[in-house]
Amino acid sequence: MAKNLLVGMIEFANVPDFGGVNRGEYDEFEDALARAVALMNGISTSATDVRMFVAPEYYFSGHGATDRGATTIASLTRDDKHGLYKKLKSTSARYPNVLLIPGSIAYSKARGLSKRKYYNVCPIAAGGQIIHKYYKQSNDTFQSADDFKSKDYGATFEYKQLRFGIDICLDHGHKRLKNALGTATVDVHILVADGAAPSSTSIAAPAGTGVVVYCNMNGKGVNGVLTLSKNTFGNLKTTNAGVVARHDQPLAQGAEVAIYTGTAG
């Protein structure tokens, strides 16, 4: 049975103004979420809606740019990561009917005399619990040219009778989700990114019934719930259904909230 999606997103009008939201600035995330929920309530109050709130990759990190404009990331600590997990679970308990996809947490850790290891993880929360964690598999070198590590908890999860799959940025270009599924598909393909765009050969949701939920750091105007169809050559193409509500008052660090709708399943 098809489900209506209400998807709130954190978008950036001016990415260079954004320096990352760390554990101590977490209330910026909660503020954005509260505004998104208020906008959603003005659009629909149906209990059958699937509500999501999504931030781009590296939302929780030290985000910056080099003199040449390339992205640079200052990783948080492992303790910072666990502190954010605790806060996300508390937030999710207060908004139990919203699926939280809070971008990603770039962090690093060291064990004894071993070299520091770098990770990039997207925790996914619902109903007061972290229901899944997706670790980025591919190294974009924004954190470290080497020493990048990952963990594999899988890239799919179930929520409200829909099957979700997720890619983080470069993983999409490497077809991580698509290849992991083989011939199977997901109802909702989530792509959180700091540069990557949906690729027809990497999408793991089917035309007609599947969607891509796309949230890019520099994605204002192209983010959204993207519907899927096939072009004359049989290749997938995406169509942005368009923003249905946008918060006029800018948030901290050049951010704003936008709401998109779609149907999946």
C-alpha positions in Angstrom: 0.0 0.0 0.0 1.4 3.4 -1.0 2.4 5.8 1.8 2.4 9.5 1.7 5.7 11.1 2.7 6.2 14.4 4.5 9.9 15.2 4.5 11.5 18.1 6.3 15.0 19.1 5.3 17.7 21.3 6.6 19.0 23.3 3.6 21.7 26.0 3.3 21.3 29.2 1.4 25.0 29.9 1.9 27.1 26.8 2.6 30.4 28.8 3.4 28.5 30.2 6.4 28.1 26.7 7.9 30.7 25.5 10.3 29.1 22.3 11.5 26.8 21.6 14.4 28.7 19.8 17.2 27.4 18.4 20.4 27.3 21.7 22.2 25.3 23.4 19.4 22.8 20.6 19.2 19.8 22.9 19.9 20.2 24.2 16.4 19.1 20.8 15.1 16.2 20.6 17.5 15.1 24.2 16.6 15.1 23.2 12.9 13.1 20.0 13.7 10.5 21.9 15.7 9.9 24.3 12.9 9.7 21.5 10.4 7.1 19.7 12.5 5.0 22.9 12.7 5.2 23.2 8.9 4.2 19.6 8.5 1.2 20.0 10.8 0.0 22.8 8.6 0.1 20.5 5.6 -1.4 17.3 7.0 -2.3 15.8 10.3 -2.9 12.3 9.0 -1.7 9.5 11.3 -0.8 7.4 8.3 1.8 9.8 6.9 5.4 8.8 7.0 7.2 11.8 8.4 10.9 12.3 8.0 13.5 14.9 8.9 16.8 14.9 7.0 20.0 16.8 7.2 22.9 16.7 4.7 26.2 14.8 5.1 28.6 16.2 7.6 25.9 18.2 9.4 27.4 17.1 12.7 31.1 17.9 12.1 33.6 20.7 11.8 32.7 21.8 8.3 34.8 24.2 6.3 36.6 25.0 3.1 40.1 25.4 1.9 41.4 28.5 0.2 40.6 26.8 -3.1 37.0 26.1 -2.1 37.4 22.4 -1.4 35.5 20.9 1.5 37.5 20.2 4.7 36.2 18.3 7.8 37.4 18.4 11.4 36.3 15.2 12.9 34.5 15.0 16.3 35.6 12.7 19.0 34.1 9.3 19.8 32.7 10.8 23.0 31.1 13.6 21.0 29.5 10.9 18.8 28.1 9.1 21.8 26.9 12.3 23.3 25.0 13.1 20.0 23.5 9.6 20.0 22.1 10.3 23.5 20.7 13.6 22.4 19.2 12.1 19.2 17.4 9.4 21.2 16.0 12.0 23.6 14.8 14.2 20.6 13.3 11.1 18.9 11.3 10.3 22.1 9.8 13.8 22.0 8.9 13.5 18.3 8.1 9.7 18.2 6.4 9.9 14.8 9.3 11.4 12.9 12.0 9.3 11.3 15.3 11.2 12.0 18.1 11.0 9.4 20.4 13.6 10.8 23.1 13.8 8.1 26.3 12.3 9.4 28.7 12.5 12.2 32.4 12.6 11.2 34.5 11.3 14.1 37.9 9.8 14.9 39.3 7.6 17.6 42.7 6.2 18.6 43.5 3.0 20.5 46.7 3.0 22.5 49.6 3.6 20.3 47.7 2.8 17.1 47.1 5.4 14.4 44.0 7.5 14.6 41.1 6.1 12.7 38.4 8.2 10.9 34.7 7.3 10.5 31.6 8.9 9.0 28.3 7.5 10.3 24.6 8.4 9.9 22.5 7.3 12.9 18.8 6.8 12.2 16.4 7.3 15.0 12.7 6.7 15.6 10.5 6.3 18.6 13.2 7.2 21.0 15.7 4.7 19.7 18.5 4.6 17.2 17.1 1.9 14.9 20.0 1.8 12.4 23.5 3.1 11.8 24.9 3.5 8.3 28.7 3.9 8.1 30.1 5.5 4.9 32.1 3.0 3.0 34.1 5.2 0.6 36.7 7.7 1.6 36.3 11.2 0.0 39.5 12.3 1.8 37.8 15.3 3.4 38.7 13.8 6.9 41.8 11.9 6.1 43.6 10.8 2.9 44.2 7.4 4.6 43.3 5.7 7.9 39.6 5.9 6.9 37.6 3.0 8.4 34.1 1.8 8.2 31.7 -0.7 9.8 29.0 -2.7 8.1 25.6 -2.8 9.6 23.9 -3.0 6.2 22.3 -0.2 4.2 18.6 -1.0 4.6 16.0 -0.9 7.3 12.2 -1.1 7.7 10.0 1.6 8.9 6.2 1.9 8.8 5.8 -0.9 6.2 8.3 0.7 3.8 11.8 -0.6 3.0 14.5 2.1 3.2 18.0 2.1 1.8 20.7 4.8 2.3 23.8 6.0 0.6 26.2 8.7 1.9 27.6 10.8 -0.9 30.5 9.0 -2.6 29.0 5.6 -1.8 26.2 6.5 -4.3 28.7 6.9 -7.1 30.2 3.6 -6.2 26.7 2.0 -6.2 27.1 0.6 -2.7 23.4 0.3 -2.0 22.5 -0.8 -5.5 25.2 -3.5 -5.6 24.4 -4.7 -2.1 20.7 -5.3 -3.1 21.5 -7.2 -6.3 18.1 -7.5 -8.1 16.1 -6.3 -5.0 14.9 -2.8 -4.6 13.8 -0.4 -1.8 10.7 1.8 -1.6 12.7 4.9 -0.4 16.4 5.5 -1.4 17.9 8.1 0.9 20.9 10.0 -0.3 22.6 12.4 2.1 25.5 14.2 0.5 28.1 16.9 0.4 28.4 17.1 -3.3 27.0 13.9 -4.9 23.8 13.9 -7.0 21.4 11.1 -7.8 22.7 8.9 -10.6 20.3 6.8 -12.7 22.7 3.8 -12.6 23.0 3.9 -8.8 19.4 4.3 -7.7 18.0 1.3 -5.9 14.3 2.3 -6.0 12.0 1.3 -8.9 10.3 3.7 -11.3 6.6 4.3 -10.5 6.5 3.3 -6.9 9.9 4.2 -5.5 11.4 7.6 -4.6 14.8 9.1 -3.8 14.9 11.4 -0.7 17.8 13.6 -1.6 19.5 16.1 0.8 22.7 17.7 -0.3 24.8 20.2 1.6 24.6 22.6 -1.4 21.3 21.3 -2.6 18.8 24.2 -2.3 16.7 24.1 -5.4 17.5 20.4 -6.3 16.9 18.6 -3.0 13.5 16.9 -2.4 11.4 13.8 -2.7 12.4 12.8 -6.2 10.0 10.7 -8.2 11.3 8.1 -10.6 10.4 7.3 -14.2 12.2 5.9 -17.2 13.3 7.9 -20.2 13.0 6.8 -23.8 16.1 4.6 -23.5 14.7 2.8 -20.4 17.1 4.5 -18.0 15.9 6.0 -14.7 15.4 9.7 -14.4 14.4 11.8 -11.4 11.9 14.5 -11.1 11.8 16.9 -8.2 8.2 17.3 -7.0 9.1 20.7 -5.6 9.1 22.3 -2.2 5.7 22.7 -0.6 6.7 24.8 2.3 9.7 26.7 3.3 10.5 28.5 6.5 11.0 32.2 5.6 13.0 33.0 8.7 16.6 31.8 8.3 18.0 29.5 11.0 21.5 29.7 12.5 24.6 29.4 10.2 22.7 30.2 7.0 20.3 27.3 7.2 16.5 27.1 6.6 13.8 24.4 6.7 12.0 23.1 3.6 9.2 20.6 3.4 8.7 18.2 0.5 6.0 15.6 -0.2 5.8 12.4 -2.2 4.4 8.9 -2.3 6.2 5.6 -2.0 5.4 1.9 -2.0 
